[in-house]
Amino acid sequence: MMMTDDILATLEKIDQQIVRLIADRRDLVAQVPGGLSNDQEVEAMSLWIDEAVERELPEDPMEKMGKLISQVCRKRGE
């Protein structure tokens, strides 16, 4: 069984990875001429929701996070 300090250290690493992945996504979106289309954004959101359901995560909060991440990525690409 993991000790609390080990768990906290692992959580910190996961959080760092999440932020790094969001930055990576933002950088890739910025490379798409004109940014992602509305259809591509909708497709990405569908993926977020499908993945959330598959992993038994709450759909509504995951959809909100997906929209926020999309907004962060869009701002860099504008």
Residue, then its C-alpha position, 0 to 999 in steps of 0.5 A: m500500500m502506498m504511503t500518503d507522501d507517495i500518493l501525493a508525489t504521484l498525484e503531483k506528477i500526474d497533474q504536471q503531465i496533464v498541464r504538459l499535455i494541454a500545452d502540447r495540444r495548444d501548440l498543435v492546434a496553433q499549427v493548424p492553419g486557421g485553427l480547428s473547424n467547428d466540426q473538428e471541435v465537435e468531434a474532439m468534444s465527442l471524444w472527451i465525452d466518450e472517453a469519460v463514459e468509458r472510464e466511468l467519469p462524470e460526463d458533465p464536468m468532463e464536457k466542461m473541462g473539454k470546452l475549457i481546454s478547447q478554449v485555451c487551445r483556441k486562444r493560442g491559435e487565434 
